[in-house]
């Protein structure tokens, strides 16, 4: 499983996932919205922790920095 979530996006996913999960216990949201908050929060948290997003993989998106790329021309 190759990483496809970059550093900044990874941090945002982890932070937002933790916030969404915390909304339920603090009674900010209730009912069906709380369940949705838990589900979306868990997905964001897990994809952030593992730096892999299946949806990005299906869409061909990769926000990781390119490894081995040098400025000034192609690698030899």
Backbone as CSV, one residue per row, in Angstrom:
resi,resn,N_x,N_y,N_z,CA_x,CA_y,CA_z,C_x,C_y,C_z
1,UNK,0.854,-1.174,0.000,0.000,0.000,0.000,0.900,1.237,0.000
2,UNK,0.941,1.915,-1.106,1.773,3.107,-1.240,1.050,4.322,-0.669
3,UNK,1.813,5.210,-0.080,1.232,6.437,0.474,0.776,7.347,-0.660
4,UNK,-0.374,7.977,-0.471,-0.841,8.935,-1.460,-1.425,10.197,-0.807
5,UNK,-1.191,10.359,0.495,-1.646,11.549,1.221,-0.418,12.277,1.749
6,UNK,-0.239,13.528,1.324,0.920,14.317,1.711,0.848,14.848,3.132
7,UNK,1.920,15.498,3.560,2.077,15.961,4.934,1.013,16.923,5.416
8,UNK,0.766,17.990,4.685,-0.221,18.989,5.107,-1.623,18.380,5.119
9,UNK,-1.963,17.672,4.066,-3.277,17.041,3.996,-3.442,16.005,5.114
10,UNK,-2.377,15.306,5.417,-2.399,14.298,6.479,-2.712,14.951,7.833
11,UNK,-2.052,16.061,8.127,-2.305,16.779,9.374,-3.724,17.301,9.470
12,UNK,-4.235,17.822,8.363,-5.604,18.337,8.339,-6.601,17.209,8.566
13,UNK,-6.364,16.064,7.919,-7.259,14.917,8.096,-7.281,14.442,9.542
14,UNK,-6.109,14.342,10.161,-6.036,13.873,11.552,-6.738,14.849,12.486
15,UNK,-6.481,16.136,12.327,-7.104,17.150,13.179,-8.619,17.182,12.996
16,UNK,-9.073,17.219,11.754,-10.503,17.282,11.484,-11.213,16.007,11.943
17,UNK,-10.556,14.859,11.742,-11.140,13.599,12.204,-11.304,13.572,13.706
18,UNK,-10.298,14.036,14.436,-10.374,14.067,15.899,-11.470,15.030,16.372
19,UNK,-11.598,16.161,15.707,-12.634,17.135,16.076,-14.022,16.546,15.830
20,UNK,-14.228,15.906,14.687,-15.539,15.332,14.382,-15.909,14.216,15.359
21,UNK,-14.933,13.409,15.746,-15.193,12.346,16.716,-15.512,12.942,18.088
22,UNK,-14.877,14.044,18.449,-15.087,14.666,19.758,-16.426,15.398,19.866
23,UNK,-17.082,15.675,18.753,-18.360,16.397,18.810,-19.445,15.602,19.538
24,UNK,-19.439,14.291,19.407,-20.458,13.450,20.039,-20.397,13.455,21.554
25,UNK,-19.270,13.094,22.151,-19.194,13.056,23.616,-19.444,14.416,24.289
26,UNK,-19.170,15.483,23.589,-19.399,16.812,24.160,-20.799,17.342,23.839
27,UNK,-21.636,16.504,23.247,-23.040,16.813,22.944,-23.210,18.054,22.077
28,UNK,-22.277,18.256,21.172,-22.411,19.362,20.219,-23.411,18.965,19.139
29,UNK,-23.378,17.699,18.737,-24.341,17.154,17.781,-24.996,15.934,18.414
30,UNK,-26.216,15.624,17.982,-26.939,14.483,18.527,-27.675,13.750,17.416
31,UNK,-28.086,12.532,17.704,-28.891,11.747,16.771,-28.107,11.278,15.559
32,UNK,-28.770,11.362,14.409,-28.172,10.884,13.160,-26.933,11.689,12.776
33,UNK,-26.935,12.957,13.096,-25.775,13.797,12.789,-24.558,13.362,13.598
34,UNK,-24.779,12.882,14.820,-23.681,12.395,15.643,-23.087,11.125,15.036
35,UNK,-23.926,10.232,14.556,-23.449,8.999,13.924,-22.640,9.332,12.671
36,UNK,-23.150,10.254,11.855,-22.428,10.676,10.657,-21.097,11.316,11.027
37,UNK,-21.087,12.089,12.092,-19.860,12.733,12.559,-18.821,11.696,12.971
38,UNK,-19.268,10.647,13.684,-18.359,9.566,14.075,-17.792,8.838,12.849
39,UNK,-18.641,8.542,11.890,-18.199,7.786,10.711,-17.210,8.595,9.879
40,UNK,-17.567,9.828,9.560,-16.681,10.673,8.755,-15.392,10.966,9.514
41,UNK,-15.494,11.227,10.801,-14.318,11.482,11.626,-13.378,10.287,11.666
42,UNK,-13.941,9.091,11.802,-13.114,7.877,11.836,-12.409,7.649,10.502
43,UNK,-13.118,7.878,9.405,-12.507,7.715,8.081,-11.357,8.702,7.909
44,UNK,-11.588,9.956,8.259,-10.531,10.968,8.132,-9.332,10.640,9.021
45,UNK,-9.602,10.212,10.239,-8.530,9.893,11.173,-7.693,8.712,10.683
46,UNK,-8.336,7.663,10.238,-7.611,6.468,9.773,-6.820,6.766,8.499
47,UNK,-7.431,7.460,7.535,-6.697,7.767,6.303,-5.538,8.719,6.575
48,UNK,-5.694,9.595,7.552,-4.595,10.483,7.932,-3.466,9.743,8.620
49,UNK,-3.797,8.829,9.516,-2.770,8.075,10.238,-1.978,7.141,9.318
50,UNK,-2.668,6.515,8.365,-1.992,5.591,7.454,-1.454,6.266,6.198
51,UNK,-1.765,7.549,6.000,-1.323,8.324,4.830,-1.732,7.650,3.527
52,UNK,-2.874,6.984,3.545,-3.388,6.328,2.350,-4.887,6.540,2.278
53,UNK,-5.359,6.991,1.121,-6.782,7.205,0.906,-7.221,6.379,-0.302
54,UNK,-8.102,5.393,-0.109,-8.561,4.577,-1.228,-9.245,5.396,-2.325
55,UNK,-9.972,6.434,-1.943,-10.633,7.272,-2.944,-9.603,7.987,-3.815
56,UNK,-8.520,8.496,-3.215,-7.454,9.146,-3.982,-6.812,8.141,-4.924
57,UNK,-6.666,6.905,-4.473,-6.069,5.861,-5.302,-6.939,5.591,-6.527
58,UNK,-8.252,5.498,-6.332,-9.166,5.260,-7.454,-9.176,6.421,-8.443
59,UNK,-9.035,7.636,-7.927,-9.059,8.822,-8.784,-7.684,9.178,-9.357
60,UNK,-6.642,8.474,-8.917,-5.292,8.741,-9.406,-4.660,9.984,-8.812
61,UNK,-5.100,10.393,-7.634,-4.571,11.589,-6.980,-3.488,11.179,-5.991
62,UNK,-2.386,11.924,-5.981,-1.301,11.678,-5.033,-0.781,13.028,-4.567
63,UNK,-0.946,13.343,-3.286,-0.503,14.628,-2.771,0.834,14.540,-2.041
64,UNK,1.485,13.374,-2.098,2.821,13.228,-1.511,3.845,13.930,-2.392
65,UNK,4.895,14.428,-1.765,5.977,15.044,-2.525,6.698,13.967,-3.329
66,UNK,7.128,14.311,-4.526,7.837,13.348,-5.378,9.202,13.032,-4.784
67,UNK,9.517,11.758,-4.698,10.811,11.343,-4.152,11.803,11.196,-5.296
68,UNK,13.026,11.570,-5.023,14.089,11.396,-6.003,14.138,12.459,-7.085
69,UNK,13.221,13.397,-7.067,13.215,14.456,-8.081,14.256,15.511,-7.702
70,UNK,15.084,15.902,-8.670,16.097,16.922,-8.424,15.778,18.140,-9.292
71,UNK,16.084,19.301,-8.752,15.902,20.524,-9.524,17.001,20.616,-10.572
72,UNK,16.631,21.108,-11.734,17.640,21.324,-12.756,17.687,20.258,-13.838
73,UNK,16.710,19.395,-13.910,16.703,18.433,-15.002,16.353,17.040,-14.547
74,UNK,16.327,16.137,-15.513,15.952,14.767,-15.188,17.047,14.038,-14.406
75,UNK,16.610,13.051,-13.625,17.554,12.252,-12.843,18.343,11.344,-13.773
76,UNK,19.614,11.129,-13.473,20.460,10.291,-14.333,20.799,9.018,-13.669
